[in-house]
Amino acid sequence: MAGLIYTPVAVDRWGRVQVDGWTYGQPETQEDLLPYHKSGQAILLGRDPDDFSAPALAWNEDNRLICEGIMPVTRGAYGSVDGVRDAARNRSHARKAVKAAAEANRYMKNEEFAAAMAAIPTPEPFTPAPDAVVAGRFGGTLMRKRQADPRPEAAFEVPAEYLRTLDAHLADIAAGREPKLA
């Protein structure tokens, strides 16, 4: 630990760190490093100065070990002959797909399009409906008419005493006197 180079670094959104063109991080350490992404905290990455491909250590600003054994991301060879074959097949399929897309874009030239549009028959002009067509009648007799309420309306009269009391009350208010409440 004492012979390591410690560099302050930031964690990216994939839970990896980059130092001098080397990228460190893997799925096993991603869970430990991701809390430091966008937290504003820099972490210290310790790595071997003689062998950058060796695993690294990460410490937070409080001098607590975050994780160890952070492997560098390396570009490796294919693991098998099948991997090489699949990659070549995928490149071949990609080239064919690009070629098919280019053919689809060159589907029709402008002259062919104009000839195809000319071959479409023009529709007949719009003719208005004859006068013999029955027009709609709104407000017809589809619904039954509302029948009058069979109960007689009760006549309501305001008692004369109430009106006298109201007038006296309003007069007291207009004269600036304290109104008398009964």
Short mmCIF file of the C-alpha atoms (twelve columns), coordinates in Angstrom:
data_MODEL
# 
_entry.id   MODEL 
# 
loop_
_atom_site.group_PDB 
_atom_site.id 
_atom_site.type_symbol 
_atom_site.label_atom_id 
_atom_site.label_alt_id 
_atom_site.label_comp_id 
_atom_site.label_asym_id 
_atom_site.label_seq_id 
_atom_site.Cartn_x 
_atom_site.Cartn_y 
_atom_site.Cartn_z 
_atom_site.pdbx_PDB_model_num 
ATOM 1   C CA . MET A 1   0.000    0.000   0.000   1 
ATOM 2   C CA . ALA A 2   2.827    2.378   0.710   1 
ATOM 3   C CA . GLY A 3   4.419    1.942   -2.715  1 
ATOM 4   C CA . LEU A 4   1.262    2.861   -4.630  1 
ATOM 5   C CA . ILE A 5   0.637    6.110   -6.511  1 
ATOM 6   C CA . TYR A 6   -2.496   7.843   -5.173  1 
ATOM 7   C CA . THR A 7   -4.408   10.061  -7.566  1 
ATOM 8   C CA . PRO A 8   -7.669   11.958  -6.871  1 
ATOM 9   C CA . VAL A 9   -10.240  10.912  -9.474  1 
ATOM 10  C CA . ALA A 10  -13.985  11.194  -10.134 1 
ATOM 11  C CA . VAL A 11  -16.284  8.237   -10.678 1 
ATOM 12  C CA . ASP A 12  -18.171  8.194   -13.985 1 
ATOM 13  C CA . ARG A 13  -21.768  7.098   -14.463 1 
ATOM 14  C CA . TRP A 14  -20.704  3.498   -15.139 1 
ATOM 15  C CA . GLY A 15  -18.864  3.176   -11.824 1 
ATOM 16  C CA . ARG A 16  -15.411  3.451   -13.368 1 
ATOM 17  C CA . VAL A 17  -12.505  5.853   -12.968 1 
ATOM 18  C CA . GLN A 18  -9.949   7.021   -15.524 1 
ATOM 19  C CA . VAL A 19  -6.326   7.907   -14.838 1 
ATOM 20  C CA . ASP A 20  -3.702   8.687   -17.487 1 
ATOM 21  C CA . GLY A 21  -5.597   6.847   -20.217 1 
ATOM 22  C CA . TRP A 22  -6.226   3.779   -18.050 1 
ATOM 23  C CA . THR A 23  -9.789   2.914   -17.058 1 
ATOM 24  C CA . TYR A 24  -10.362  1.044   -13.823 1 
ATOM 25  C CA . GLY A 25  -13.646  -0.597  -12.818 1 
ATOM 26  C CA . GLN A 26  -15.639  -3.755  -13.265 1 
ATOM 27  C CA . PRO A 27  -19.102  -5.063  -12.413 1 
ATOM 28  C CA . GLU A 28  -17.876  -6.404  -9.063  1 
ATOM 29  C CA . THR A 29  -16.706  -2.963  -7.867  1 
ATOM 30  C CA . GLN A 30  -19.399  -0.895  -9.570  1 
ATOM 31  C CA . GLU A 31  -21.776  -1.070  -6.602  1 
ATOM 32  C CA . ASP A 32  -19.090  0.285   -4.262  1 
ATOM 33  C CA . LEU A 33  -17.995  3.134   -6.558  1 
ATOM 34  C CA . LEU A 34  -21.328  4.396   -7.932  1 
ATOM 35  C CA . PRO A 35  -22.365  6.257   -4.724  1 
ATOM 36  C CA . TYR A 36  -19.421  8.594   -5.386  1 
ATOM 37  C CA . HIS A 37  -20.702  9.559   -8.857  1 
ATOM 38  C CA . LYS A 38  -22.154  13.110  -8.800  1 
ATOM 39  C CA . SER A 39  -21.686  13.318  -5.035  1 
ATOM 40  C CA . GLY A 40  -18.991  15.959  -5.380  1 
ATOM 41  C CA . GLN A 41  -16.460  13.766  -3.603  1 
ATOM 42  C CA . ALA A 42  -13.210  12.848  -5.249  1 
ATOM 43  C CA . ILE A 43  -11.811  9.463   -4.383  1 
ATOM 44  C CA . LEU A 44  -8.153   8.482   -4.148  1 
ATOM 45  C CA . LEU A 45  -7.156   5.701   -6.487  1 
ATOM 46  C CA . GLY A 46  -3.998   3.851   -5.496  1 
ATOM 47  C CA . ARG A 47  -2.210   1.908   -8.227  1 
ATOM 48  C CA . ASP A 48  1.142    0.250   -8.729  1 
ATOM 49  C CA . PRO A 49  3.566    2.642   -10.479 1 
ATOM 50  C CA . ASP A 50  5.460    -0.223  -12.087 1 
ATOM 51  C CA . ASP A 51  2.426    -2.151  -13.357 1 
ATOM 52  C CA . PHE A 52  -0.686   -0.165  -14.276 1 
ATOM 53  C CA . SER A 53  -2.446   -3.393  -15.214 1 
ATOM 54  C CA . ALA A 54  -2.369   -4.503  -11.559 1 
ATOM 55  C CA . PRO A 55  -5.522   -4.095  -9.428  1 
ATOM 56  C CA . ALA A 56  -6.027   -0.736  -7.709  1 
ATOM 57  C CA . LEU A 57  -7.444   0.454   -4.364  1 
ATOM 58  C CA . ALA A 58  -9.969   3.245   -3.771  1 
ATOM 59  C CA . TRP A 59  -10.225  5.439   -0.665  1 
ATOM 60  C CA . ASN A 60  -12.783  8.159   0.107   1 
ATOM 61  C CA . GLU A 61  -12.023  11.631  1.520   1 
ATOM 62  C CA . ASP A 62  -12.500  10.344  5.071   1 
ATOM 63  C CA . ASN A 63  -9.595   7.888   4.591   1 
ATOM 64  C CA . ARG A 64  -11.917  4.888   4.521   1 
ATOM 65  C CA . LEU A 65  -11.285  2.050   2.103   1 
ATOM 66  C CA . ILE A 66  -14.077  1.944   -0.512  1 
ATOM 67  C CA . CYS A 67  -12.944  -1.204  -2.275  1 
ATOM 68  C CA . GLU A 68  -9.847   -3.026  -3.395  1 
ATOM 69  C CA . GLY A 69  -9.032   -5.213  -6.337  1 
ATOM 70  C CA . ILE A 70  -10.315  -2.741  -8.955  1 
ATOM 71  C CA . MET A 71  -9.128   -4.259  -12.203 1 
ATOM 72  C CA . PRO A 72  -8.261   -2.129  -15.233 1 
ATOM 73  C CA . VAL A 73  -10.477  -2.427  -18.275 1 
ATOM 74  C CA . THR A 74  -8.393   -4.026  -20.984 1 
ATOM 75  C CA . ARG A 75  -9.130   -4.812  -24.564 1 
ATOM 76  C CA . GLY A 76  -8.694   -8.512  -24.877 1 
ATOM 77  C CA . ALA A 77  -8.483   -11.076 -27.619 1 
ATOM 78  C CA . TYR A 78  -11.448  -13.251 -28.456 1 
ATOM 79  C CA . GLY A 79  -11.897  -16.134 -26.088 1 
ATOM 80  C CA . SER A 80  -12.497  -18.693 -28.795 1 
ATOM 81  C CA . VAL A 81  -12.631  -19.350 -32.502 1 
ATOM 82  C CA . ASP A 82  -16.428  -19.085 -32.302 1 
ATOM 83  C CA . GLY A 83  -16.104  -15.510 -30.994 1 
ATOM 84  C CA . VAL A 84  -13.978  -14.516 -33.981 1 
ATOM 85  C CA . ARG A 85  -16.428  -16.212 -36.356 1 
ATOM 86  C CA . ASP A 86  -19.455  -14.500 -34.756 1 
ATOM 87  C CA . ALA A 87  -17.800  -11.082 -34.946 1 
ATOM 88  C CA . ALA A 88  -16.982  -11.561 -38.639 1 
ATOM 89  C CA . ARG A 89  -20.543  -12.741 -39.305 1 
ATOM 90  C CA . ASN A 90  -21.961  -9.695  -37.515 1 
ATOM 91  C CA . ARG A 91  -19.785  -7.353  -39.567 1 
ATOM 92  C CA . SER A 92  -20.966  -9.103  -42.737 1 
ATOM 93  C CA . HIS A 93  -24.617  -8.764  -41.716 1 
ATOM 94  C CA . ALA A 94  -24.087  -5.091  -40.883 1 
ATOM 95  C CA . ARG A 95  -22.623  -4.427  -44.345 1 
ATOM 96  C CA . LYS A 96  -25.587  -6.197  -45.970 1 
ATOM 97  C CA . ALA A 97  -28.043  -4.179  -43.873 1 
ATOM 98  C CA . VAL A 98  -26.384  -0.899  -44.906 1 
ATOM 99  C CA . LYS A 99  -26.512  -1.959  -48.561 1 
ATOM 100 C CA . ALA A 100 -30.223  -2.890  -48.270 1 
ATOM 101 C CA . ALA A 101 -30.979  0.468   -46.636 1 
ATOM 102 C CA . ALA A 102 -29.233  2.296   -49.480 1 
ATOM 103 C CA . GLU A 103 -31.317  0.329   -52.019 1 
ATOM 104 C CA . ALA A 104 -34.503  1.169   -50.112 1 
ATOM 105 C CA . ASN A 105 -33.617  4.865   -50.232 1 
ATOM 106 C CA . ARG A 106 -33.164  4.643   -54.005 1 
ATOM 107 C CA . TYR A 107 -36.578  3.021   -54.421 1 
ATOM 108 C CA . MET A 108 -38.011  5.458   -56.961 1 
ATOM 109 C CA . LYS A 109 -36.497  8.254   -59.015 1 
ATOM 110 C CA . ASN A 110 -38.315  11.559  -59.583 1 
ATOM 111 C CA . GLU A 111 -39.379  10.634  -63.134 1 
ATOM 112 C CA . GLU A 112 -40.799  7.307   -61.948 1 
ATOM 113 C CA . PHE A 113 -42.657  9.092   -59.166 1 
ATOM 114 C CA . ALA A 114 -44.172  11.611  -61.600 1 
ATOM 115 C CA . ALA A 115 -45.262  8.759   -63.915 1 
ATOM 116 C CA . ALA A 116 -46.841  6.870   -60.992 1 
ATOM 117 C CA . MET A 117 -48.731  9.989   -59.873 1 
ATOM 118 C CA . ALA A 118 -49.998  10.569  -63.424 1 
ATOM 119 C CA . ALA A 119 -51.303  6.995   -63.558 1 
ATOM 120 C CA . ILE A 120 -53.584  7.602   -60.555 1 
ATOM 121 C CA . PRO A 121 -57.075  8.465   -61.842 1 
ATOM 122 C CA . THR A 122 -58.451  11.829  -60.812 1 
ATOM 123 C CA . PRO A 123 -61.550  11.620  -58.649 1 
ATOM 124 C CA . GLU A 124 -64.917  12.854  -59.861 1 
ATOM 125 C CA . PRO A 125 -65.776  16.389  -58.814 1 
ATOM 126 C CA . PHE A 126 -67.954  16.712  -55.745 1 
ATOM 127 C CA . THR A 127 -71.647  16.908  -56.552 1 
ATOM 128 C CA . PRO A 128 -74.026  18.488  -54.039 1 
ATOM 129 C CA . ALA A 129 -76.952  16.486  -52.697 1 
ATOM 130 C CA . PRO A 130 -80.239  16.879  -54.608 1 
ATOM 131 C CA . ASP A 131 -83.043  18.954  -53.104 1 
ATOM 132 C CA . ALA A 132 -85.270  15.893  -52.677 1 
ATOM 133 C CA . VAL A 133 -83.220  14.728  -49.700 1 
ATOM 134 C CA . VAL A 134 -85.132  15.130  -46.479 1 
ATOM 135 C CA . ALA A 135 -83.535  17.580  -44.115 1 
ATOM 136 C CA . GLY A 136 -83.221  16.884  -40.430 1 
ATOM 137 C CA . ARG A 137 -85.879  18.182  -38.054 1 
ATOM 138 C CA . PHE A 138 -84.691  19.122  -34.667 1 
ATOM 139 C CA . GLY A 139 -86.982  19.539  -31.696 1 
ATOM 140 C CA . GLY A 140 -89.323  16.816  -32.935 1 
ATOM 141 C CA . THR A 141 -91.536  14.553  -30.869 1 
ATOM 142 C CA . LEU A 142 -88.996  11.901  -29.980 1 
ATOM 143 C CA . MET A 143 -89.278  12.713  -26.309 1 
ATOM 144 C CA . ARG A 144 -92.530  13.033  -24.437 1 
ATOM 145 C CA . LYS A 145 -93.364  16.486  -23.248 1 
ATOM 146 C CA . ARG A 146 -92.996  17.149  -19.587 1 
ATOM 147 C CA . GLN A 147 -96.330  17.120  -17.849 1 
ATOM 148 C CA . ALA A 148 -97.328  19.820  -15.462 1 
ATOM 149 C CA . ASP A 149 -96.861  19.123  -11.779 1 
ATOM 150 C CA . PRO A 150 -100.278 18.038  -10.442 1 
ATOM 151 C CA . ARG A 151 -99.640  19.656  -7.042  1 
ATOM 152 C CA . PRO A 152 -100.890 23.226  -6.727  1 
ATOM 153 C CA . GLU A 153 -98.293  25.840  -5.997  1 
ATOM 154 C CA . ALA A 154 -98.501  27.132  -2.486  1 
ATOM 155 C CA . ALA A 155 -98.963  30.850  -2.381  1 
ATOM 156 C CA . PHE A 156 -96.372  32.470  -0.190  1 
ATOM 157 C CA . GLU A 157 -97.023  35.863  1.299   1 
ATOM 158 C CA . VAL A 158 -94.637  37.874  3.378   1 
ATOM 159 C CA . PRO A 159 -96.421  38.860  6.571   1 
ATOM 160 C CA . ALA A 160 -97.131  42.576  6.976   1 
ATOM 161 C CA . GLU A 161 -95.581  42.582  10.466  1 
ATOM 162 C CA . TYR A 162 -92.258  41.362  9.033   1 
ATOM 163 C CA . LEU A 163 -92.264  44.141  6.436   1 
ATOM 164 C CA . ARG A 164 -93.006  46.795  9.140   1 
ATOM 165 C CA . THR A 165 -90.189  45.485  11.342  1 
ATOM 166 C CA . LEU A 166 -87.777  45.478  8.392   1 
ATOM 167 C CA . ASP A 167 -88.651  49.059  7.455   1 
ATOM 168 C CA . ALA A 168 -88.153  50.210  11.059  1 
ATOM 169 C CA . HIS A 169 -84.799  48.416  11.230  1 
ATOM 170 C CA . LEU A 170 -83.549  50.009  7.979   1 
ATOM 171 C CA . ALA A 171 -84.724  53.449  9.153   1 
ATOM 172 C CA . ASP A 172 -82.757  53.062  12.391  1 
ATOM 173 C CA . ILE A 173 -79.624  52.158  10.471  1 
ATOM 174 C CA . ALA A 174 -80.083  55.110  8.057   1 
ATOM 175 C CA . ALA A 175 -80.526  57.530  11.002  1 
ATOM 176 C CA . GLY A 176 -77.354  56.230  12.644  1 
ATOM 177 C CA . ARG A 177 -79.174  54.773  15.631  1 
ATOM 178 C CA . GLU A 178 -78.591  51.384  17.154  1 
ATOM 179 C CA . PRO A 179 -81.213  49.080  15.632  1 
ATOM 180 C CA . LYS A 180 -83.681  47.462  18.030  1 
ATOM 181 C CA . LEU A 181 -83.790  43.761  17.780  1 
ATOM 182 C CA . ALA A 182 -86.888  42.032  19.004  1 
# 
